Amino acid sequence: MLEERIAAYLRAKLTGAEGVAVSDLRRIPGGASRETWAFDARWRQDGEERGQGFVLRRDPDASLLETDRNVEFQVMGAVSGEGIPVPRMFWLENDGAWLDRPFFVMERIDGCETSPTKVLMDPQFFPGRARLAEDFVQILARIHALDWSRAGLATLGVPKDAASCAITQIEAWEAVVDRDALEPQPVLRAAFRWLRRHLPREAQRIVLVHADYRTGNFLCAPDGQIKGILDWELTHLGDPLEDVAWAAIRPWRWLGNELVGGLMERRDYYRRYEAASGLSVDEESVRFWEVLGNVKLAAIFLTGAHSFCDGRTRSPMMAFLSRNNSRLELEIMDLMGV
């Protein structure tokens, strides 16, 4: 049983622990890039009873996009010391012998919600909406202000200069489409051509880009406080407006209106970000990054379909997600002015 194997792992990691027991193991929905499991552990140490809630992120049999668990673990550990709210990281295990596949273990932060549906539509969260919107922007600005060199994150790969951030991302996602598309992708191919013709202004500075910063990827308390930013597996160094645009793309406007992330009007979002970051929001540059953001999401969905057709996963979700690409293509064409 998985519970017993996790308990055996904890016994190996918790020096001096006795009577390690794991309970309430449960799979957390979502996590298409990695399996996410929550559990409780209790043990005795130095004559005292101790307990901890944990989250385990394990590599799946196949995922929407192959990402590096080492990067996610390293970055979350680094930013936690820089004032960014993230769960505490405990152990990284690259050896699949313990639980069949590599994984890492981190702190579980209780009393919070990640589901955008609940955060935006459950009445218990309504009084904290203003604080949530403010936290959302303030934390993004703090991520972009972080001294990534001092934090040891130059290992992510430093762009050769501020002007190269955009083309680097175009090439990266075009390579994903080249590799994983199972049929012609005329809209995505047209988008790549448009992106090359409409490169944004040079990045104001090279920052740590979360690359999946949005409603649904944070732990929200009922009072609106964001207690943890999640899902750092796509993080890299680049243009801060990449994150600004990604948070605003239509798939994350969960309420079905024009509110960014279901939280605030776009103009208000830009104003708050500029005040918090000291950077300016150029709308044409954001448009570029929104086109690329929709292309990126479509490419991610294509990897899921490819994994299913290759037989690397039997998850229907992987096969069905690419059905969303027609909506993304309409959004891409609208943004391009087609």
Stockholm file with secondary structure:
# STOCKHOLM 1.0

chainA/1-338         MLEERIAAYLRAKLTGAEGVAVSDLRRIPGGASRETWAFDARWRQDGEERGQGFVLRRDPDASLLETDRNVEFQVMGAVSGEGIPVPRMFWLENDGAWLDRPFFVMERIDGCETSPTKVLMDPQFFPGRARLAEDFVQILARIHALDWSRAGLATLGVPKDAASCAITQIEAWEAVVDRDALEPQPVLRAAFRWLRRHLPREAQRIVLVHADYRTGNFLCAPDGQIKGILDWELTHLGDPLEDVAWAAIRPWRWLGNELVGGLMERRDYYRRYEAASGLSVDEESVRFWEVLGNVKLAAIFLTGAHSFCDGRTRSPMMAFLSRNNSRLELEIMDLMGV
#=GR chainA/1-338 SS CHHHHHHHHHHHHSTTCEEEEEEEEEECSCCSSSEEEEEEEEEEETTEEEEEEEEEEECCSSCSSCCCHHHHHHHHHHHHTTTCCCCCEEEEECCTTTTSSCEEEEECCCSCBCCHHHHHHCGGGGGGHHHHHHHHHHHHHHHHHSCTTTTTCGGGCCCSSGGGHHHHHHHHHHHHHHHHCSSCCHHHHHHHHHHHHSCCCCCSSCEEECSCCSTTSEEECTTSCEEEECCCTTCEEECHHHHHHHTTSGGGCTTSSSSBTTTBCHHHHHHHHHHHHSCCCCHHHHHHHHHHHHHHHHHHHHHHHHHHHTTSCCCHHHHHGGGGHHHHHHHHHHHHTC
#=GC SS_cons         CHHHHHHHHHHHHSTTCEEEEEEEEEECSCCSSSEEEEEEEEEEETTEEEEEEEEEEECCSSCSSCCCHHHHHHHHHHHHTTTCCCCCEEEEECCTTTTSSCEEEEECCCSCBCCHHHHHHCGGGGGGHHHHHHHHHHHHHHHHHSCTTTTTCGGGCCCSSGGGHHHHHHHHHHHHHHHHCSSCCHHHHHHHHHHHHSCCCCCSSCEEECSCCSTTSEEECTTSCEEEECCCTTCEEECHHHHHHHTTSGGGCTTSSSSBTTTBCHHHHHHHHHHHHSCCCCHHHHHHHHHHHHHHHHHHHHHHHHHHHTTSCCCHHHHHGGGGHHHHHHHHHHHHTC
//
